[in-house]
């Protein structure tokens, strides 16, 4: 392979790579603003300029190219020698930083980008300690440019990442550059706000505090947030995300780069679709019909009563049915089905409704990669749930067939339902089917494991509060059949539990039920091994994709003991 030397390091590269790309691949820092791997290269910020020496084709001797070259745009060449730490390169970096900060407001203390701002970082590394500009700064207006996006124009450094994103990735082209020189600024076309399905990605790619998230504005300092790698839990895309939280409260979701799935982007519905996690409609305590609501101090008693009633009624039922939501993990599906089948080996297994909204949509993409796909299917694990249940039953019913079975088969005396949807999912047909064709006075026994108060809560005999995907760990299978593991971000709210833990607890409380596990505490890795061995699904060991393990980053800031 061809080789290049950057700041004294001899590196291999692939033909077609730029100098900056080679440096970034080898963890060599070159300051840059306008370059983004998912967008076209325009080389307009000029802070990445470097001193380049290249072989003269006539003499084959290394010669310095007279002017500094933009590393983001200059192709890496065989035997090139590049310096970004030479006096000429450093002088350019300092000059560019000085120009960028001439009209930039000194408002880091109140800027949401503080702590993850490239301008802030590079000012510390390459800037001057004292400004020489003594004139009055040009003030630019704050603009509301879209449903989720605010534009602080006076903070903008005109890297044009956002403009290129709306033109190249979404193809909607809402943003543009107006004005010239020092009065140049980003703006929207009149009457055309930034309102596409990927609009909030412009916030992520803005290297400074110019484009900010309305939803996150003044909510939390970023250095207080903990990032937990996770997977999109509300659509079939399987987008890789980071859940950012503090003290058990989620504040935002951001994309996690995965070139095989979502590249650098996520949809707005994934970014803002977690609000039900902290909804005041969450079910937080077990409920038993006909009994007074338990207080928080009585949570153990509430669970004991709920588990005892479920186990007793299921044991008396004879024939039963289990509805597994496609919002649950593969581990949840396996443990719940195993628990129900341990009581009734012929129990009906079915999958809950799979919501769909609109049609699949593929965005144009850019020169850096294929288009991003938005999925109409709004369930993260329909394929994973079916994969597991199909190994446990010869016939896994869909939701419509399940509803019809309840209407026709009066022998089904007990039903276990799971939800975990971000909104009310109870249909009139299901509610009617639960009590259809029965002569029993008390009706069919219904145990519900769900997260939000729905119409089913009033019908259920026992309600057990489940945990959302942000409050547990497991595996989802996306629309392309990719199995991806996700970690628990926050502790389950109040007295909620994951469906896997509920299944283990129910089995532990029942003398007749045995899930074949050594541990009463849910361990996703152990459950995946059990799935692989008992169901003959080795992919749960061999093909599950895990988030990359990142090492700790050491600060270069000198600490002084007080």
Secondary structure, 3 states (H helix, E strand, C coil): CCEEEECCEEEECCCCCEHHHHHHHCCCCCCCCCCCCCCCCCCCCCCCEEEEEEECCCCCCEEECCCCEECCCCECCCCCEEECCCHHHHHHHHHHHHHHHCCCCCCHHHCCCCCCCHHHHHHHHHCCCCCCCCCCCCCCCEEECECCEEEEHHHCCCCCHHHHHHHHHCCCCCEEEECCHHHCEEEECCCCCECCCCCCHHHHHCCCCCEEECCCCCCCCHHHCEEEEEECCCCCCCCEEEEEEECCEEEEEEECCECCCCECCCCHHHHHCCHHHHCCCECCCCEECCCCCCCHHHHHHHHHHHHHHHHHHHHHHCEEEEEECCCCCHHHHHHHHHHHHHHCCCCEEEECCCCECCCCEECCCECCECCCEECCECCCCHHHHHHHHHCCCCCEECHHHHHHHHHHCCCEEEEEEECCCCCCCCCHHHHHHHCCCCCCCCCCEEEEEECECCHHHHHCCEEEEECCHHHCCEEEECCCCCEEEECCCCCCCCCCECHHHHHHHHHHHCCCCCCCCCCCCCCHHHHHHHHHHHHCCCHHHHCCECCCCCCCCCCCCCCCCC
